[in-house]
Amino acid sequence: MSAHHPAPQNRLAGLLQDELTRAQKLARKDVPASMAEVNALLDEVRQRGMARGGGHLAARRGRFLRAGV
């Protein structure tokens, strides 16, 4: 992707980081405290989805859901 159009995973990482920063400023305790916790939650959700029969498509889509990768 060009500098004007970042890759989808980079756009998602930026959006997640913005939301995480806003939540931290509001002292929200019901959201992850770090991007590492966000990624752990996304991994857990992906694993549950694949266990229900999401198969290879869920695994392929998952690469775009991992923030900062």
N, CA, C and O atoms as a Tripos MOL2 file, in Angstrom:
@<TRIPOS>MOLECULE
protein
  276   275    69     0     0
PROTEIN
NO_CHARGES

@<TRIPOS>ATOM
      1 N           0.8440   -1.1830    0.0000 N.3       1 MET1
      2 CA          0.0000    0.0000    0.0000 C.3       1 MET1
      3 C           0.8890    1.2470    0.0000 C.2       1 MET1
      4 O           2.0270    1.2110    0.4680 O.2       1 MET1
      5 N           0.3700    2.3070   -0.5130 N.am      2 SER2
      6 CA          1.1390    3.5480   -0.5680 C.3       2 SER2
      7 C           1.0600    4.2820    0.7640 C.2       2 SER2
      8 O           0.3060    3.9060    1.6620 O.2       2 SER2
      9 N           1.8530    5.3310    0.8650 N.am      3 ALA3
     10 CA          1.8520    6.1380    2.0900 C.3       3 ALA3
     11 C           0.4980    6.8040    2.3070 C.2       3 ALA3
     12 O           0.1190    7.0870    3.4440 O.2       3 ALA3
     13 N          -0.2300    7.0530    1.2220 N.am      4 HIS4
     14 CA         -1.5370    7.6990    1.3380 C.3       4 HIS4
     15 C          -2.6400    6.7150    1.7130 C.2       4 HIS4
     16 O          -3.6960    7.1120    2.2040 O.2       4 HIS4
     17 N          -2.3870    5.4310    1.4800 N.am      5 HIS5
     18 CA         -3.3810    4.4020    1.7680 C.3       5 HIS5
     19 C          -2.7050    3.2710    2.5350 C.2       5 HIS5
     20 O          -2.2680    2.2900    1.9340 O.2       5 HIS5
     21 N          -2.6160    3.4020    3.8550 N.am      6 PRO6
     22 CA         -1.9510    2.3510    4.6320 C.3       6 PRO6
     23 C          -2.7210    1.0330    4.5720 C.2       6 PRO6
     24 O          -3.9210    1.0070    4.3000 O.2       6 PRO6
     25 N          -2.0090   -0.0440    4.8310 N.am      7 ALA7
     26 CA         -2.6040   -1.3780    4.8340 C.3       7 ALA7
     27 C          -3.7240   -1.4500    5.8700 C.2       7 ALA7
     28 O          -3.6910   -0.7310    6.8690 O.2       7 ALA7
     29 N          -4.7240   -2.3200    5.6370 N.am      8 PRO8
     30 CA         -5.8710   -2.4120    6.5650 C.3       8 PRO8
     31 C          -5.4760   -2.6580    8.0130 C.2       8 PRO8
     32 O          -6.0490   -2.0500    8.9170 O.2       8 PRO8
     33 N          -4.5010   -3.5420    8.2510 N.am      9 GLN9
     34 CA         -4.1180   -3.8330    9.6340 C.3       9 GLN9
     35 C          -3.5020   -2.6080   10.3060 C.2       9 GLN9
     36 O          -3.6420   -2.4340   11.5170 O.2       9 GLN9
     37 N          -2.8170   -1.7520    9.5280 N.am     10 ASN10
     38 CA         -2.2470   -0.5370   10.1060 C.3      10 ASN10
     39 C          -3.3390    0.4770   10.4370 C.2      10 ASN10
     40 O          -3.2570    1.1690   11.4520 O.2      10 ASN10
     41 N          -4.3530    0.5670    9.5900 N.am     11 ARG11
     42 CA         -5.4720    1.4750    9.8810 C.3      11 ARG11
     43 C          -6.2070    1.0040   11.1340 C.2      11 ARG11
     44 O          -6.5650    1.8130   11.9900 O.2      11 ARG11
     45 N          -6.4270   -0.2860   11.2370 N.am     12 LEU12
     46 CA         -7.1210   -0.8320   12.3950 C.3      12 LEU12
     47 C          -6.3210   -0.5930   13.6680 C.2      12 LEU12
     48 O          -6.8830   -0.2210   14.6980 O.2      12 LEU12
     49 N          -5.0180   -0.8050   13.5980 N.am     13 ALA13
     50 CA         -4.1760   -0.5910   14.7830 C.3      13 ALA13
     51 C          -4.2860    0.8510   15.2570 C.2      13 ALA13
     52 O          -4.3760    1.1080   16.4580 O.2      13 ALA13
     53 N          -4.2790    1.7890   14.3230 N.am     14 GLY14
     54 CA         -4.4000    3.1950   14.6940 C.3      14 GLY14
     55 C          -5.7360    3.5110   15.3290 C.2      14 GLY14
     56 O          -5.8010    4.2530   16.3090 O.2      14 GLY14
     57 N          -6.8070    2.9520   14.7770 N.am     15 LEU15
     58 CA         -8.1490    3.1740   15.3400 C.3      15 LEU15
     59 C          -8.2600    2.5770   16.7330 C.2      15 LEU15
     60 O          -8.8020    3.2040   17.6430 O.2      15 LEU15
     61 N          -7.7460    1.3670   16.8980 N.am     16 LEU16
     62 CA         -7.7960    0.7290   18.2150 C.3      16 LEU16
     63 C          -6.9800    1.5220   19.2360 C.2      16 LEU16
     64 O          -7.4070    1.7010   20.3760 O.2      16 LEU16
     65 N          -5.8170    1.9910   18.8220 N.am     17 GLN17
     66 CA         -4.9800    2.7760   19.7370 C.3      17 GLN17
     67 C          -5.6860    4.0720   20.1330 C.2      17 GLN17
     68 O          -5.6350    4.4700   21.2970 O.2      17 GLN17
     69 N          -6.3380    4.7280   19.1880 N.am     18 ASP18
     70 CA         -7.0890    5.9520   19.4960 C.3      18 ASP18
     71 C          -8.1860    5.6760   20.5180 C.2      18 ASP18
     72 O          -8.3580    6.4350   21.4720 O.2      18 ASP18
     73 N          -8.9200    4.5980   20.3180 N.am     19 GLU19
     74 CA         -9.9970    4.2470   21.2520 C.3      19 GLU19
     75 C          -9.4430    3.8940   22.6200 C.2      19 GLU19
     76 O         -10.0190    4.2680   23.6420 O.2      19 GLU19
     77 N          -8.3380    3.1810   22.6440 N.am     20 LEU20
     78 CA         -7.7110    2.8020   23.9070 C.3      20 LEU20
     79 C          -7.2400    4.0440   24.6630 C.2      20 LEU20
     80 O          -7.4050    4.1310   25.8800 O.2      20 LEU20
     81 N          -6.6590    4.9950   23.9490 N.am     21 THR21
     82 CA         -6.2070    6.2500   24.5690 C.3      21 THR21
     83 C          -7.3840    7.0170   25.1540 C.2      21 THR21
     84 O          -7.2980    7.5240   26.2720 O.2      21 THR21
     85 N          -8.4860    7.1060   24.4060 N.am     22 ARG22
     86 CA         -9.6840    7.7960   24.9250 C.3      22 ARG22
     87 C         -10.2130    7.1070   26.1800 C.2      22 ARG22
     88 O         -10.5730    7.7720   27.1510 O.2      22 ARG22
     89 N         -10.2580    5.7880   26.1610 N.am     23 ALA23
     90 CA        -10.7580    5.0510   27.3210 C.3      23 ALA23
     91 C          -9.8650    5.2700   28.5360 C.2      23 ALA23
     92 O         -10.3550    5.3930   29.6580 O.2      23 ALA23
     93 N          -8.5550    5.3190   28.3090 N.am     24 GLN24
     94 CA         -7.6360    5.5430   29.4180 C.3      24 GLN24
     95 C          -7.7980    6.9450   29.9960 C.2      24 GLN24
     96 O          -7.7210    7.1220   31.2120 O.2      24 GLN24
     97 N          -8.0210    7.9400   29.1470 N.am     25 LYS25
     98 CA         -8.2360    9.3110   29.6290 C.3      25 LYS25
     99 C          -9.5030    9.4110   30.4670 C.2      25 LYS25
    100 O          -9.5870   10.2230   31.3880 O.2      25 LYS25
    101 N         -10.4970    8.5730   30.1360 N.am     26 LEU26
    102 CA        -11.7470    8.5610   30.8900 C.3      26 LEU26
    103 C         -11.6790    7.6410   32.1080 C.2      26 LEU26
    104 O         -12.6610    7.4850   32.8330 O.2      26 LEU26
    105 N         -10.5120    7.0360   32.3250 N.am     27 ALA27
    106 CA        -10.2820    6.1120   33.4450 C.3      27 ALA27
    107 C         -11.2560    4.9430   33.4260 C.2      27 ALA27
    108 O         -11.7130    4.4860   34.4730 O.2      27 ALA27
    109 N         -11.5680    4.4650   32.2300 N.am     28 ARG28
    110 CA        -12.4790    3.3200   32.0970 C.3      28 ARG28
    111 C         -11.7630    2.0490   32.5260 C.2      28 ARG28
    112 O         -10.6320    1.7930   32.1130 O.2      28 ARG28
    113 N         -12.4200    1.2680   33.3460 N.am     29 LYS29
    114 CA        -11.8450    0.0160   33.8340 C.3      29 LYS29
    115 C         -12.4270   -1.1960   33.1100 C.2      29 LYS29
    116 O         -12.0010   -2.3250   33.3520 O.2      29 LYS29
    117 N         -13.3920   -0.9700   32.2270 N.am     30 ASP30
    118 CA        -14.0570   -2.0780   31.5400 C.3      30 ASP30
    119 C         -13.4920   -2.3260   30.1430 C.2      30 ASP30
    120 O         -14.1120   -3.0190   29.3360 O.2      30 ASP30
    121 N         -12.3310   -1.7690   29.8590 N.am     31 VAL31
    122 CA        -11.6710   -1.9650   28.5700 C.3      31 VAL31
    123 C         -10.2290   -2.4040   28.8210 C.2      31 VAL31
    124 O          -9.6970   -2.1750   29.9060 O.2      31 VAL31
    125 N          -9.5950   -3.0280   27.8360 N.am     32 PRO32
    126 CA         -8.1970   -3.4340   28.0200 C.3      32 PRO32
    127 C          -7.3070   -2.2470   28.3590 C.2      32 PRO32
    128 O          -7.5730   -1.1200   27.9430 O.2      32 PRO32
    129 N          -6.2530   -2.5100   29.1140 N.am     33 ALA33
    130 CA         -5.3500   -1.4500   29.5560 C.3      33 ALA33
    131 C          -4.2070   -1.2080   28.5740 C.2      33 ALA33
    132 O          -3.5110   -0.1980   28.6770 O.2      33 ALA33
    133 N          -4.0040   -2.1240   27.6210 N.am     34 SER34
    134 CA         -2.8820   -1.9800   26.6920 C.3      34 SER34
    135 C          -3.2070   -2.6580   25.3700 C.2      34 SER34
    136 O          -4.1630   -3.4280   25.2730 O.2      34 SER34
    137 N          -2.4030   -2.3650   24.3540 N.am     35 MET35
    138 CA         -2.5890   -3.0220   23.0600 C.3      35 MET35
    139 C          -2.3040   -4.5210   23.1740 C.2      35 MET35
    140 O          -2.8890   -5.3160   22.4400 O.2      35 MET35
    141 N          -1.4190   -4.9090   24.0770 N.am     36 ALA36
    142 CA         -1.1550   -6.3370   24.2840 C.3      36 ALA36
    143 C          -2.4280   -7.0410   24.7590 C.2      36 ALA36
    144 O          -2.7210   -8.1530   24.3210 O.2      36 ALA36
    145 N          -3.1860   -6.3960   25.6540 N.am     37 GLU37
    146 CA         -4.4490   -6.9700   26.1290 C.3      37 GLU37
    147 C          -5.4900   -6.9920   25.0080 C.2      37 GLU37
    148 O          -6.2750   -7.9360   24.9120 O.2      37 GLU37
    149 N          -5.5020   -5.9670   24.1680 N.am     38 VAL38
    150 CA         -6.4180   -5.9390   23.0200 C.3      38 VAL38
    151 C          -6.1250   -7.1270   22.1170 C.2      38 VAL38
    152 O          -7.0390   -7.8460   21.7160 O.2      38 VAL38
    153 N          -4.8480   -7.3340   21.7950 N.am     39 ASN39
    154 CA         -4.4750   -8.4450   20.9210 C.3      39 ASN39
    155 C          -4.7940   -9.7960   21.5450 C.2      39 ASN39
    156 O          -5.1970  -10.7210   20.8400 O.2      39 ASN39
    157 N          -4.6200   -9.9210   22.8530 N.am     40 ALA40
    158 CA         -4.9600  -11.1730   23.5340 C.3      40 ALA40
    159 C          -6.4610  -11.4490   23.4320 C.2      40 ALA40
    160 O          -6.8710  -12.5860   23.1970 O.2      40 ALA40
    161 N          -7.2790  -10.4070   23.6080 N.am     41 LEU41
    162 CA         -8.7250  -10.5770   23.4640 C.3      41 LEU41
    163 C          -9.1110  -10.9610   22.0380 C.2      41 LEU41
    164 O          -9.9640  -11.8250   21.8360 O.2      41 LEU41
    165 N          -8.4890  -10.3250   21.0570 N.am     42 LEU42
    166 CA         -8.7730  -10.6670   19.6640 C.3      42 LEU42
    167 C          -8.3760  -12.1050   19.3600 C.2      42 LEU42
    168 O          -9.0990  -12.8120   18.6560 O.2      42 LEU42
    169 N          -7.2380  -12.5440   19.8820 N.am     43 ASP43
    170 CA         -6.8080  -13.9300   19.6910 C.3      43 ASP43
    171 C          -7.8160  -14.8990   20.2960 C.2      43 ASP43
    172 O          -8.1430  -15.9220   19.6930 O.2      43 ASP43
    173 N          -8.3060  -14.5730   21.4890 N.am     44 GLU44
    174 CA         -9.2840  -15.4360   22.1730 C.3      44 GLU44
    175 C         -10.5840  -15.5270   21.3690 C.2      44 GLU44
    176 O         -11.1390  -16.6120   21.2010 O.2      44 GLU44
    177 N         -11.0540  -14.4080   20.8850 N.am     45 VAL45
    178 CA        -12.2860  -14.3870   20.0950 C.3      45 VAL45
    179 C         -12.1010  -15.1970   18.8170 C.2      45 VAL45
    180 O         -12.9880  -15.9560   18.4290 O.2      45 VAL45
    181 N         -10.9530  -15.0380   18.1630 N.am     46 ARG46
    182 CA        -10.6720  -15.7930   16.9420 C.3      46 ARG46
    183 C         -10.6630  -17.2870   17.2080 C.2      46 ARG46
    184 O         -11.2090  -18.0640   16.4240 O.2      46 ARG46
    185 N         -10.0430  -17.6950   18.3160 N.am     47 GLN47
    186 CA         -9.9790  -19.1170   18.6530 C.3      47 GLN47
    187 C         -11.3730  -19.6850   18.9030 C.2      47 GLN47
    188 O         -11.6770  -20.7940   18.4660 O.2      47 GLN47
    189 N         -12.2140  -18.9370   19.5980 N.am     48 ARG48
    190 CA        -13.5880  -19.4020   19.8320 C.3      48 ARG48
    191 C         -14.3390  -19.5170   18.5170 C.2      48 ARG48
    192 O         -15.1130  -20.4560   18.3270 O.2      48 ARG48
    193 N         -14.1220  -18.5800   17.6130 N.am     49 GLY49
    194 CA        -14.7890  -18.6230   16.3170 C.3      49 GLY49
    195 C         -14.3640  -19.8170   15.4960 C.2      49 GLY49
    196 O         -15.1950  -20.4530   14.8480 O.2      49 GLY49
    197 N         -13.0800  -20.1300   15.5130 N.am     50 MET50
    198 CA        -12.5850  -21.2700   14.7550 C.3      50 MET50
    199 C         -13.0570  -22.5720   15.3880 C.2      50 MET50
    200 O         -13.3000  -23.5470   14.6770 O.2      50 MET50
    201 N         -13.1900  -22.6080   16.7060 N.am     51 ALA51
    202 CA        -13.6590  -23.8050   17.3890 C.3      51 ALA51
    203 C         -15.1100  -24.1090   17.0310 C.2      51 ALA51
    204 O         -15.5320  -25.2650   17.0680 O.2      51 ALA51
    205 N         -15.8780  -23.0680   16.6830 N.am     52 ARG52
    206 CA        -17.2760  -23.2680   16.2970 C.3      52 ARG52
    207 C         -17.4050  -23.6480   14.8310 C.2      52 ARG52
    208 O         -18.5160  -23.8230   14.3320 O.2      52 ARG52
    209 N         -16.2900  -23.7740   14.1430 N.am     53 GLY53
    210 CA        -16.3660  -24.1880   12.7500 C.3      53 GLY53
    211 C         -16.1030  -23.0660   11.7730 C.2      53 GLY53
    212 O         -16.4640  -23.1680   10.6010 O.2      53 GLY53
    213 N         -15.4710  -21.9820   12.2400 N.am     54 GLY54
    214 CA        -15.1420  -20.8810   11.3450 C.3      54 GLY54
    215 C         -14.1470  -21.2840   10.2730 C.2      54 GLY54
    216 O         -14.1010  -20.6880    9.1980 O.2      54 GLY54
    217 N         -13.3490  -22.3060   10.5760 N.am     55 GLY55
    218 CA        -12.4370  -22.8540    9.5910 C.3      55 GLY55
    219 C         -11.3680  -21.8990    9.1140 C.2      55 GLY55
    220 O         -11.0060  -20.9400    9.7960 O.2      55 GLY55
    221 N         -10.8740  -22.1820    7.9330 N.am     56 HIS56
    222 CA         -9.7460  -21.4390    7.3980 C.3      56 HIS56
    223 C         -10.0760  -19.9860    7.0890 C.2      56 HIS56
    224 O          -9.1850  -19.1400    7.1500 O.2      56 HIS56
    225 N         -11.3110  -19.6690    6.7660 N.am     57 LEU57
    226 CA        -11.6460  -18.2830    6.4540 C.3      57 LEU57
    227 C         -11.4980  -17.3970    7.6830 C.2      57 LEU57
    228 O         -11.0160  -16.2680    7.5830 O.2      57 LEU57
    229 N         -11.9120  -17.9050    8.8430 N.am     58 ALA58
    230 CA        -11.7650  -17.1230   10.0710 C.3      58 ALA58
    231 C         -10.2890  -16.9020   10.3730 C.2      58 ALA58
    232 O          -9.9050  -15.8210   10.8200 O.2      58 ALA58
    233 N          -9.4700  -17.8950   10.1380 N.am     59 ALA59
    234 CA         -8.0430  -17.7610   10.4010 C.3      59 ALA59
    235 C          -7.4220  -16.7460    9.4470 C.2      59 ALA59
    236 O          -6.5790  -15.9500    9.8610 O.2      59 ALA59
    237 N          -7.8210  -16.7630    8.1910 N.am     60 ARG60
    238 CA         -7.2690  -15.8200    7.2240 C.3      60 ARG60
    239 C          -7.7050  -14.4000    7.5400 C.2      60 ARG60
    240 O          -6.8910  -13.4780    7.4770 O.2      60 ARG60
    241 N          -8.9620  -14.2090    7.8750 N.am     61 ARG61
    242 CA         -9.4300  -12.8660    8.2130 C.3      61 ARG61
    243 C          -8.7500  -12.3740    9.4790 C.2      61 ARG61
    244 O          -8.5260  -11.1730    9.6330 O.2      61 ARG61
    245 N          -8.4200  -13.2760   10.3830 N.am     62 GLY62
    246 CA         -7.8200  -12.8990   11.6540 C.3      62 GLY62
    247 C          -6.5510  -12.1090   11.5170 C.2      62 GLY62
    248 O          -6.2330  -11.2990   12.3880 O.2      62 GLY62
    249 N          -5.8080  -12.3220   10.4400 N.am     63 ARG63
    250 CA         -4.5380  -11.6000   10.2970 C.3      63 ARG63
    251 C          -4.7650  -10.1030   10.2150 C.2      63 ARG63
    252 O          -3.8810   -9.3290   10.5800 O.2      63 ARG63
    253 N          -5.9410   -9.6710    9.7390 N.am     64 PHE64
    254 CA         -6.2440   -8.2590    9.6520 C.3      64 PHE64
    255 C          -6.7640   -7.7040   10.9760 C.2      64 PHE64
    256 O          -6.8240   -6.4900   11.1680 O.2      64 PHE64
    257 N          -7.1350   -8.5910   11.8770 N.am     65 LEU65
    258 CA         -7.6740   -8.1290   13.1510 C.3      65 LEU65
    259 C          -6.5940   -7.9340   14.2030 C.2      65 LEU65
    260 O          -6.8370   -7.2960   15.2270 O.2      65 LEU65
    261 N          -5.4230   -8.4660   13.9690 N.am     66 ARG66
    262 CA         -4.3550   -8.3120   14.9570 C.3      66 ARG66
    263 C          -3.7580   -6.9330   14.8290 C.2      66 ARG66
    264 O          -3.1310   -6.6150   13.8190 O.2      66 ARG66
    265 N          -3.9410   -6.1290   15.8240 N.am     67 ALA67
    266 CA         -3.5000   -4.7390   15.7920 C.3      67 ALA67
    267 C          -1.9870   -4.6380   15.8000 C.2      67 ALA67
    268 O          -1.3110   -5.3130   16.5760 O.2      67 ALA67
    269 N          -1.4740   -3.8060   14.9450 N.am     68 GLY68
    270 CA         -0.0520   -3.5250   14.9160 C.3      68 GLY68
    271 C           0.8040   -4.5840   14.2700 C.2      68 GLY68
    272 O           2.0290   -4.5320   14.3790 O.2      68 GLY68
    273 N           0.1980   -5.5420   13.6000 N.am     69 VAL69
    274 CA          0.9810   -6.6010   12.9440 C.3      69 VAL69
    275 C           0.9640   -6.3740   11.4650 C.2      69 VAL69
    276 O           1.5610   -7.1460   10.7150 O.2      69 VAL69
@<TRIPOS>BOND
     1     1     2 1
     2     2     3 1
     3     3     4 2
     4     3     5 am
     5     5     6 1
     6     6     7 1
     7     7     8 2
     8     7     9 am
     9     9    10 1
    10    10    11 1
    11    11    12 2
    12    11    13 am
    13    13    14 1
    14    14    15 1
    15    15    16 2
    16    15    17 am
    17    17    18 1
    18    18    19 1
    19    19    20 2
    20    19    21 am
    21    21    22 1
    22    22    23 1
    23    23    24 2
    24    23    25 am
    25    25    26 1
    26    26    27 1
    27    27    28 2
    28    27    29 am
    29    29    30 1
    30    30    31 1
    31    31    32 2
    32    31    33 am
    33    33    34 1
    34    34    35 1
    35    35    36 2
    36    35    37 am
    37    37    38 1
    38    38    39 1
    39    39    40 2
    40    39    41 am
    41    41    42 1
    42    42    43 1
    43    43    44 2
    44    43    45 am
    45    45    46 1
    46    46    47 1
    47    47    48 2
    48    47    49 am
    49    49    50 1
    50    50    51 1
    51    51    52 2
    52    51    53 am
    53    53    54 1
    54    54    55 1
    55    55    56 2
    56    55    57 am
    57    57    58 1
    58    58    59 1
    59    59    60 2
    60    59    61 am
    61    61    62 1
    62    62    63 1
    63    63    64 2
    64    63    65 am
    65    65    66 1
    66    66    67 1
    67    67    68 2
    68    67    69 am
    69    69    70 1
    70    70    71 1
    71    71    72 2
    72    71    73 am
    73    73    74 1
    74    74    75 1
    75    75    76 2
    76    75    77 am
    77    77    78 1
    78    78    79 1
    79    79    80 2
    80    79    81 am
    81    81    82 1
    82    82    83 1
    83    83    84 2
    84    83    85 am
    85    85    86 1
    86    86    87 1
    87    87    88 2
    88    87    89 am
    89    89    90 1
    90    90    91 1
    91    91    92 2
    92    91    93 am
    93    93    94 1
    94    94    95 1
    95    95    96 2
    96    95    97 am
    97    97    98 1
    98    98    99 1
    99    99   100 2
   100    99   101 am
   101   101   102 1
   102   102   103 1
   103   103   104 2
   104   103   105 am
   105   105   106 1
   106   106   107 1
   107   107   108 2
   108   107   109 am
   109   109   110 1
   110   110   111 1
   111   111   112 2
   112   111   113 am
   113   113   114 1
   114   114   115 1
   115   115   116 2
   116   115   117 am
   117   117   118 1
   118   118   119 1
   119   119   120 2
   120   119   121 am
   121   121   122 1
   122   122   123 1
   123   123   124 2
   124   123   125 am
   125   125   126 1
   126   126   127 1
   127   127   128 2
   128   127   129 am
   129   129   130 1
   130   130   131 1
   131   131   132 2
   132   131   133 am
   133   133   134 1
   134   134   135 1
   135   135   136 2
   136   135   137 am
   137   137   138 1
   138   138   139 1
   139   139   140 2
   140   139   141 am
   141   141   142 1
   142   142   143 1
   143   143   144 2
   144   143   145 am
   145   145   146 1
   146   146   147 1
   147   147   148 2
   148   147   149 am
   149   149   150 1
   150   150   151 1
   151   151   152 2
   152   151   153 am
   153   153   154 1
   154   154   155 1
   155   155   156 2
   156   155   157 am
   157   157   158 1
   158   158   159 1
   159   159   160 2
   160   159   161 am
   161   161   162 1
   162   162   163 1
   163   163   164 2
   164   163   165 am
   165   165   166 1
   166   166   167 1
   167   167   168 2
   168   167   169 am
   169   169   170 1
   170   170   171 1
   171   171   172 2
   172   171   173 am
   173   173   174 1
   174   174   175 1
   175   175   176 2
   176   175   177 am
   177   177   178 1
   178   178   179 1
   179   179   180 2
   180   179   181 am
   181   181   182 1
   182   182   183 1
   183   183   184 2
   184   183   185 am
   185   185   186 1
   186   186   187 1
   187   187   188 2
   188   187   189 am
   189   189   190 1
   190   190   191 1
   191   191   192 2
   192   191   193 am
   193   193   194 1
   194   194   195 1
   195   195   196 2
   196   195   197 am
   197   197   198 1
   198   198   199 1
   199   199   200 2
   200   199   201 am
   201   201   202 1
   202   202   203 1
   203   203   204 2
   204   203   205 am
   205   205   206 1
   206   206   207 1
   207   207   208 2
   208   207   209 am
   209   209   210 1
   210   210   211 1
   211   211   212 2
   212   211   213 am
   213   213   214 1
   214   214   215 1
   215   215   216 2
   216   215   217 am
   217   217   218 1
   218   218   219 1
   219   219   220 2
   220   219   221 am
   221   221   222 1
   222   222   223 1
   223   223   224 2
   224   223   225 am
   225   225   226 1
   226   226   227 1
   227   227   228 2
   228   227   229 am
   229   229   230 1
   230   230   231 1
   231   231   232 2
   232   231   233 am
   233   233   234 1
   234   234   235 1
   235   235   236 2
   236   235   237 am
   237   237   238 1
   238   238   239 1
   239   239   240 2
   240   239   241 am
   241   241   242 1
   242   242   243 1
   243   243   244 2
   244   243   245 am
   245   245   246 1
   246   246   247 1
   247   247   248 2
   248   247   249 am
   249   249   250 1
   250   250   251 1
   251   251   252 2
   252   251   253 am
   253   253   254 1
   254   254   255 1
   255   255   256 2
   256   255   257 am
   257   257   258 1
   258   258   259 1
   259   259   260 2
   260   259   261 am
   261   261   262 1
   262   262   263 1
   263   263   264 2
   264   263   265 am
   265   265   266 1
   266   266   267 1
   267   267   268 2
   268   267   269 am
   269   269   270 1
   270   270   271 1
   271   271   272 2
   272   271   273 am
   273   273   274 1
   274   274   275 1
   275   275   276 2
@<TRIPOS>SUBSTRUCTURE
     1 MET1         2 RESIDUE 1 A MET
     2 SER2         6 RESIDUE 1 A SER
     3 ALA3        10 RESIDUE 1 A ALA
     4 HIS4        14 RESIDUE 1 A HIS
     5 HIS5        18 RESIDUE 1 A HIS
     6 PRO6        22 RESIDUE 1 A PRO
     7 ALA7        26 RESIDUE 1 A ALA
     8 PRO8        30 RESIDUE 1 A PRO
     9 GLN9        34 RESIDUE 1 A GLN
    10 ASN10       38 RESIDUE 1 A ASN
    11 ARG11       42 RESIDUE 1 A ARG
    12 LEU12       46 RESIDUE 1 A LEU
    13 ALA13       50 RESIDUE 1 A ALA
    14 GLY14       54 RESIDUE 1 A GLY
    15 LEU15       58 RESIDUE 1 A LEU
    16 LEU16       62 RESIDUE 1 A LEU
    17 GLN17       66 RESIDUE 1 A GLN
    18 ASP18       70 RESIDUE 1 A ASP
    19 GLU19       74 RESIDUE 1 A GLU
    20 LEU20       78 RESIDUE 1 A LEU
    21 THR21       82 RESIDUE 1 A THR
    22 ARG22       86 RESIDUE 1 A ARG
    23 ALA23       90 RESIDUE 1 A ALA
    24 GLN24       94 RESIDUE 1 A GLN
    25 LYS25       98 RESIDUE 1 A LYS
    26 LEU26      102 RESIDUE 1 A LEU
    27 ALA27      106 RESIDUE 1 A ALA
    28 ARG28      110 RESIDUE 1 A ARG
    29 LYS29      114 RESIDUE 1 A LYS
    30 ASP30      118 RESIDUE 1 A ASP
    31 VAL31      122 RESIDUE 1 A VAL
    32 PRO32      126 RESIDUE 1 A PRO
    33 ALA33      130 RESIDUE 1 A ALA
    34 SER34      134 RESIDUE 1 A SER
    35 MET35      138 RESIDUE 1 A MET
    36 ALA36      142 RESIDUE 1 A ALA
    37 GLU37      146 RESIDUE 1 A GLU
    38 VAL38      150 RESIDUE 1 A VAL
    39 ASN39      154 RESIDUE 1 A ASN
    40 ALA40      158 RESIDUE 1 A ALA
    41 LEU41      162 RESIDUE 1 A LEU
    42 LEU42      166 RESIDUE 1 A LEU
    43 ASP43      170 RESIDUE 1 A ASP
    44 GLU44      174 RESIDUE 1 A GLU
    45 VAL45      178 RESIDUE 1 A VAL
    46 ARG46      182 RESIDUE 1 A ARG
    47 GLN47      186 RESIDUE 1 A GLN
    48 ARG48      190 RESIDUE 1 A ARG
    49 GLY49      194 RESIDUE 1 A GLY
    50 MET50      198 RESIDUE 1 A MET
    51 ALA51      202 RESIDUE 1 A ALA
    52 ARG52      206 RESIDUE 1 A ARG
    53 GLY53      210 RESIDUE 1 A GLY
    54 GLY54      214 RESIDUE 1 A GLY
    55 GLY55      218 RESIDUE 1 A GLY
    56 HIS56      222 RESIDUE 1 A HIS
    57 LEU57      226 RESIDUE 1 A LEU
    58 ALA58      230 RESIDUE 1 A ALA
    59 ALA59      234 RESIDUE 1 A ALA
    60 ARG60      238 RESIDUE 1 A ARG
    61 ARG61      242 RESIDUE 1 A ARG
    62 GLY62      246 RESIDUE 1 A GLY
    63 ARG63      250 RESIDUE 1 A ARG
    64 PHE64      254 RESIDUE 1 A PHE
    65 LEU65      258 RESIDUE 1 A LEU
    66 ARG66      262 RESIDUE 1 A ARG
    67 ALA67      266 RESIDUE 1 A ALA
    68 GLY68      270 RESIDUE 1 A GLY
    69 VAL69      274 RESIDUE 1 A VAL
